[in-house]
Amino acid sequence: MPCFPQVGCVTVCEINRDLITAESLSDDGANDTYGKILGMTFSPVPFRSDHQLVRPSLDLDDHSTQHPTKGLLQPHSLFHPNNVNLLPEVDLQGLSWHQHKHIIAFISGPNQVLVRDYEDSEGKEPCILANESQKDVKVIEWRPNGGRTLSVACSGGICIWAASFPGSAASVRSGASSFLGTLSRGSGIRYTLVDFLRSHNEEQISALSWSPDGRYPNKLSSGVKYVKFIRLCLKLKAFSIYNSYFSSFTIWDVAQGLGTPIRRGLSSISMLKWSPTGDYFFSAKFDGTFYLWETNTWTSEPWSSTSSGFVKGASWDPDGRMILLAFSKSSTLGSVHFASKPPSLDAHLLPVELPEILSLTKSQGIEKIAWDASGERLAVSFKDCDELYSGLIAIYDVRRTPLISASLIGFIRGPGDSPKPLAFSFHDKFKQGPLLSVCWSSGFCCTYPLIFRSHVLP
């Protein structure tokens, strides 16, 4: 039977397909359940929307009438809805793990980002990244193979933050504006705003991505979004879209602070994803069609999913040979399998059934998905469900032999009063098993180790 967290309990971790719960979250409890296995624990990170960092009580025993989360960030204020109507149900990347370190960053308010470095022994409290130029934050992403460098998409441009160490401050780009060099607030390692890549006409940046394979370390692409238009960006070589009008995105040479606008004529894009190897590119439209591109010659094949709605979530497998899709009008996922090696576009679309979404939760659709880099764990949130399952995240065991199949392990419940998942993502390079981090509407960012490999368990 799938593990179900009772009301009043919180999930701590997974150990060999068993989702462990507790009455409250604590470092001692985390150490007793998984800390002795991993050699470290991941404390929840509290956050507020007013830049005032507090540590609310994590004891859930008797808080039903005390409203412990009053004043904390609520769902509508984490990802500011200046264009929710234009991007219905499509995820923005509001949470990002560093690829090679145990450092997590997430959007904690309209104008700020929090960074928690679990490797910094002095940095017990998260670092707050805020600056007068960093307004209406939409997307964040760590720079691959670029040390501790974080890019933040906001109104008017992109903030580039880099870690500063005692005696070795991060260098501000020569010729950058005088307001740069602002240090972050918090304990431990500090961050310096080393550059602000200003967008054309002070546009809102709604998407950005570094080159996925690291071969172009100074290249960053960004897309912008107006109130009446949508631009979504493709990574490095591709394009971003004005909805129903024309497309535009910018390739940035970060070292020089120079951006080159590029335009192409697709419209109504809902989702864009590069494969991990960079061989393929995926783009989807709001009308239910989507495209598979190969990036050698930039040719594409169109597909249609009109009966299931548009693609609202997409995640590549670790090898970049299949992509898992979530649709706006379906509780069944789709998987696109490539039949040959790149640059071939010969592929097949197959259903991936999640029967428990209907039978247990009574949900009418999937909200968000995240697939870990090992390809063995899948996290799914859902909408319009039975009250008993409201706000939970389903965890699936995934097999690729060779087709994708998923079996339900159980559900994760977050801390606080009626928590709902606002954003979640896996740490793709944690060697001891997947780490799933979730920003909850109750004002906590929690990390859940999913431990199941035999060489990790005692």
C-alpha positions in Angstrom: 0.0 0.0 0.0 1.2 3.5 -0.7 2.5 5.5 2.3 0.0 8.1 3.4 1.0 10.9 5.9 -1.7 11.5 8.4 -3.0 15.0 9.0 -0.9 16.6 11.7 2.2 14.7 10.6 5.0 15.9 8.3 7.2 13.8 5.9 10.9 13.5 6.7 12.4 11.3 4.0 12.1 8.0 2.1 14.0 4.9 3.2 13.6 2.0 0.8 10.1 2.8 -0.5 8.9 3.8 3.0 8.1 7.5 3.4 9.0 8.3 7.0 6.8 10.8 8.9 7.1 12.6 12.3 4.9 14.8 14.4 7.2 17.8 13.7 10.4 18.6 11.8 13.6 18.8 13.8 17.3 18.4 13.2 17.4 15.6 15.8 14.6 13.7 14.0 16.3 14.2 10.7 19.6 12.9 12.1 17.9 9.8 13.6 16.1 8.9 10.3 18.6 9.7 7.5 21.4 11.9 8.9 23.4 8.9 10.1 23.1 7.3 6.6 24.1 10.4 4.6 26.4 12.0 7.1 24.5 15.3 6.9 21.0 16.8 7.4 19.0 19.4 5.5 17.2 21.8 7.8 14.1 23.5 6.5 14.6 27.1 5.4 11.9 29.5 6.6 11.1 32.5 4.5 8.9 35.6 4.4 7.8 37.9 1.6 8.8 41.1 3.5 12.5 40.3 3.6 12.2 39.7 7.3 13.6 36.2 7.9 12.1 34.5 10.9 12.1 30.9 12.2 8.5 30.0 12.9 7.8 27.0 15.1 8.0 23.7 13.3 6.0 21.9 16.0 2.7 20.9 14.5 1.3 19.2 17.6 -1.1 21.9 18.8 -1.2 24.7 16.3 -4.5 24.2 14.7 -5.8 27.3 16.4 -2.6 29.3 16.8 -2.1 29.9 13.0 1.7 29.5 13.1 2.1 30.6 9.5 0.2 33.9 9.8 2.3 36.5 8.1 4.3 34.0 6.1 4.5 33.9 2.4 1.3 32.7 0.8 1.0 31.0 -2.6 0.0 34.1 -4.6 3.0 36.1 -3.4 5.9 33.7 -4.1 5.6 33.8 -7.8 4.1 37.2 -8.4 1.2 36.8 -10.7 1.8 39.6 -13.1 1.1 37.2 -15.9 -0.5 34.1 -14.5 -3.3 34.6 -17.0 -0.9 34.5 -19.9 0.9 31.4 -18.6 -1.9 29.3 -17.2 -0.5 26.5 -15.0 2.9 26.6 -16.6 5.8 26.3 -14.2 8.4 28.9 -13.7 11.8 27.8 -12.3 11.6 29.3 -8.8 13.9 26.8 -7.1 17.4 25.7 -8.3 20.0 23.4 -6.8 23.7 24.0 -7.6 24.8 21.2 -10.0 28.0 20.3 -8.1 27.4 21.6 -4.5 24.9 21.3 -1.7 23.6 24.8 -2.3 19.9 25.6 -2.9 18.4 28.9 -4.1 14.8 29.8 -4.3 12.5 32.8 -4.9 11.3 33.8 -1.5 9.4 37.0 -2.4 8.7 39.3 -5.3 12.1 41.0 -5.1 14.4 38.5 -3.3 16.1 35.2 -3.5 17.4 33.0 -0.6 20.5 30.9 -0.8 21.2 28.1 1.7 24.6 26.6 1.5 24.7 23.3 3.4 28.5 23.0 2.9 29.2 26.3 4.7 29.7 25.5 8.4 29.2 29.1 9.4 26.2 29.8 7.2 23.5 28.4 9.4 21.1 31.1 8.2 20.3 31.6 4.5 21.8 34.4 2.5 19.4 37.0 1.2 19.9 38.3 -2.3 18.2 41.6 -2.7 19.0 44.8 -4.6 17.1 47.8 -5.9 17.5 46.6 -9.5 16.2 43.1 -8.6 12.4 43.5 -8.9 9.6 41.1 -9.8 11.8 38.0 -9.8 10.6 35.2 -12.1 13.3 32.6 -12.7 16.6 31.6 -11.2 19.4 29.3 -12.4 22.9 28.4 -11.2 25.6 28.8 -13.8 27.0 25.4 -14.9 30.7 24.9 -14.2 31.0 28.5 -13.1 31.6 28.3 -9.3 28.9 29.8 -7.1 27.3 32.1 -9.7 23.5 32.6 -9.8 21.5 34.3 -12.5 18.2 35.9 -11.5 15.6 37.0 -14.1 13.6 40.0 -13.1 12.0 43.2 -14.4 14.4 45.1 -16.6 17.2 42.5 -16.9 19.2 39.8 -15.3 21.1 40.0 -12.0 24.3 38.0 -11.8 25.3 37.1 -8.3 28.7 35.5 -7.3 30.1 34.3 -4.0 32.5 36.4 -2.2 34.9 34.9 0.3 37.0 36.6 3.1 40.0 38.2 1.4 38.7 37.3 -2.1 35.7 39.4 -3.2 33.9 38.5 -6.4 34.9 40.8 -9.3 32.4 43.2 -10.7 32.5 43.3 -14.5 34.6 46.2 -15.8 32.3 49.0 -17.0 29.2 47.8 -15.1 27.0 50.3 -13.4 28.1 51.8 -10.1 25.3 50.2 -8.1 26.8 46.8 -8.5 29.0 45.2 -5.9 26.2 45.2 -3.4 26.7 42.5 -0.8 24.0 40.1 0.2 22.7 39.8 3.8 23.2 36.7 5.9 25.7 34.6 7.7 28.6 32.6 6.2 29.5 33.0 2.5 28.4 36.3 1.1 27.3 37.1 -2.5 28.1 40.1 -4.6 26.0 41.5 -7.4 28.6 41.4 -10.1 26.6 42.4 -13.1 23.1 43.5 -14.3 22.4 42.6 -17.9 19.8 45.2 -18.8 17.1 44.1 -21.2 15.9 46.1 -24.2 13.3 48.7 -23.2 13.4 47.6 -19.5 11.5 44.4 -20.4 10.4 41.8 -17.9 12.7 38.8 -18.2 10.5 35.7 -17.8 12.9 32.9 -18.7 16.6 32.3 -18.9 19.0 29.4 -19.2 22.7 28.7 -19.4 24.2 26.5 -22.1 23.2 22.9 -20.9 26.5 21.2 -21.6 28.9 23.8 -20.4 30.7 24.1 -23.7 29.7 27.8 -23.9 30.4 29.0 -20.3 29.9 32.7 -21.0 26.6 32.2 -22.9 23.3 32.9 -21.3 20.0 33.2 -23.1 17.0 35.1 -21.8 13.4 35.8 -22.9 11.1 38.6 -21.9 7.4 39.0 -21.2 5.1 42.0 -21.5 1.6 42.3 -19.9 0.0 41.5 -23.3 2.7 39.2 -24.7 4.7 36.2 -23.7 8.3 35.5 -24.4 9.8 32.2 -23.4 13.4 31.3 -24.0 15.2 28.3 -25.4 18.6 27.4 -24.1 21.5 29.1 -26.0 20.7 28.4 -29.7 17.0 28.7 -29.8 14.4 31.3 -29.5 11.7 32.8 -27.2 8.2 33.8 -28.1 5.8 36.7 -28.1 2.4 35.0 -27.8 0.5 35.3 -31.1 2.9 38.0 -32.5 6.6 37.3 -33.0 9.5 35.8 -31.2 12.5 37.2 -29.6 15.2 36.2 -27.2 18.7 37.4 -26.3 22.0 35.5 -26.3 24.3 37.1 -23.7 28.0 37.1 -23.6 28.2 37.4 -19.9 32.0 38.2 -19.8 31.4 41.3 -22.0 27.9 42.1 -20.7 26.6 42.2 -24.3 23.3 40.8 -25.5 22.4 39.8 -29.1 18.6 39.7 -29.9 17.5 36.9 -32.1 14.0 36.6 -33.7 12.1 33.7 -35.2 8.4 33.3 -36.1 6.7 30.8 -33.8 3.9 31.8 -31.5 1.9 30.7 -28.4 4.7 28.7 -26.8 3.9 27.1 -23.4 7.0 25.1 -22.7 10.7 24.9 -23.8 13.3 22.3 -22.8 16.8 21.2 -23.9 17.9 17.6 -23.5 20.7 17.1 -21.0 23.2 16.4 -23.8 22.1 19.3 -25.9 21.3 17.0 -28.9 17.5 17.7 -28.8 15.2 20.5 -28.0 11.5 20.4 -27.1 9.0 23.2 -27.6 5.2 23.1 -27.0 2.4 25.5 -27.9 -0.8 26.4 -26.1 -2.9 24.9 -29.0 -1.8 21.4 -28.0 1.0 20.9 -30.6 4.6 20.4 -29.7 7.9 20.1 -31.6 11.0 17.9 -31.3 14.1 19.6 -32.6 17.5 18.2 -33.3 20.2 20.8 -32.7 22.7 19.8 -35.3 20.7 21.2 -38.3 17.8 22.7 -36.3 15.1 20.6 -38.1 12.0 19.6 -36.3 9.0 17.3 -36.3 5.5 18.5 -35.2 3.3 16.4 -32.8 -0.3 17.0 -31.6 -1.9 16.5 -28.2 -5.0 18.6 -28.7 -7.3 16.1 -26.9 -5.2 16.2 -23.8 -4.6 20.0 -23.8 -1.3 21.8 -24.0 2.0 20.6 -22.4 2.3 22.2 -19.0 5.3 20.2 -17.7 8.2 18.4 -19.4 11.3 16.6 -18.0 14.0 14.7 -19.9 15.5 11.4 -18.8 19.2 11.4 -17.7 20.4 10.2 -21.1 18.3 12.6 -23.2 16.7 9.8 -25.1 13.1 10.3 -23.8 11.0 13.1 -22.4 8.2 12.9 -20.0 5.2 15.2 -20.5 2.3 16.4 -18.4 -0.8 17.8 -20.1 -3.3 20.4 -19.0 -6.4 18.2 -19.5 -5.1 14.8 -18.5 -4.1 12.8 -15.5 -2.0 10.5 -17.8 1.5 11.4 -18.6 3.1 11.0 -22.1 6.6 9.8 -22.9 8.3 10.5 -26.2 11.0 7.8 -27.0 13.6 8.3 -29.6 14.0 5.2 -31.7 17.5 6.1 -33.0 20.6 8.1 -32.0 20.8 11.8 -32.7 20.3 13.6 -34.9 17.4 11.2 -35.9 13.9 12.5 -35.0 12.2 9.2 -35.3 10.3 8.9 -32.1 7.1 7.4 -30.5 4.6 8.9 -28.0 3.4 6.5 -25.4 1.1 6.9 -22.4 2.4 6.6 -18.9 -0.6 5.7 -16.6 -0.8 7.1 -13.1 -4.1 5.4 -12.1 -3.8 6.4 -8.4 -4.2 10.1 -9.4 -7.9 9.3 -10.2 -8.7 6.3 -8.0 -7.1 7.7 -4.7 -7.1 11.5 -5.0 -10.0 12.0 -7.3 -7.9 14.7 -9.0 -8.9 16.0 -12.4 -5.4 16.8 -13.5 -1.6 17.1 -12.9 -0.1 20.4 -11.7 3.7 19.9 -11.7 6.2 17.2 -12.3 9.9 16.7 -11.5 12.0 13.7 -12.5 15.3 13.1 -10.8 18.5 12.7 -12.8 18.8 9.0 -12.0 15.5 8.5 -13.7 14.3 6.5 -10.6 12.0 8.9 -8.8 9.2 11.1 -10.1 7.4 13.8 -8.0 3.9 14.8 -9.1 1.5 17.4 -7.7 -2.2 17.5 -8.7 -5.2 19.8 -8.7 -8.9 19.7 -7.9 -8.5 16.6 -5.6 -10.2 15.1 -2.6 -9.7 17.2 0.5 -7.8 14.4 2.2 -5.1 14.6 -0.5 -5.0 18.3 -1.0 -1.5 19.8 -1.0 0.3 16.5 -1.1 3.1 15.4 -3.5 3.0 11.9 -5.0 6.3 10.1 -5.2 6.7 7.3 -7.8 9.3 4.7 -8.4 10.1 4.8 -12.1 11.5 2.1 -14.3 12.8 2.4 -17.9 13.0 -1.1 -19.3 12.8 0.1 -22.0 9.4 1.8 -21.6 8.6 4.0 -18.7 6.4 2.6 -15.9 5.7 4.2 -12.6 4.5 2.7 -9.3 3.3 4.8 -6.4 5.4 4.8 -3.3 3.3 7.3 -1.3 2.8 11.0 -0.6 4.7 13.8 1.0 3.1 16.3 3.3 4.7 19.6 4.1 4.8 21.6 7.4 2.5 24.3 8.6 -1.2 25.1 8.1 -2.7 23.5 4.9 0.6 23.6 3.0 0.6 23.5 -0.8 3.6 22.9 -3.0 4.5 26.1 -4.9 7.7 24.8 -6.6 9.8 21.7 -6.3 13.0 20.4 -7.9 15.5 17.6 -7.5 19.2 18.0 -6.8 20.5 16.2 -9.9 24.0 15.5 -8.7 23.6 14.3 -5.2 25.6 11.0 -5.2 23.7 9.2 -2.4 20.3 9.4 -4.0 17.7 11.9 -5.1 17.1 15.1 -3.0 13.7 16.6 -3.5 13.2 20.2 -2.4 9.8 21.8 -2.1 8.8 25.4 -1.4 5.6 25.2 0.6 2.9 27.9 0.8 3.3 27.7 4.6 6.6 29.5 4.3 9.2 26.7 4.4 11.6 25.3 1.8 12.1 21.6 2.8 14.4 19.0 1.4 13.5 15.3 1.4 16.3 12.7 0.9 14.9 9.7 -1.1 17.2 6.9 0.0 16.8 3.5 -1.7 20.1 2.3 -3.0 21.5 -0.8 -1.3 25.0 0.6 -1.0 23.7 3.6 1.0 21.6 1.7 3.4 23.3 0.0 6.4 
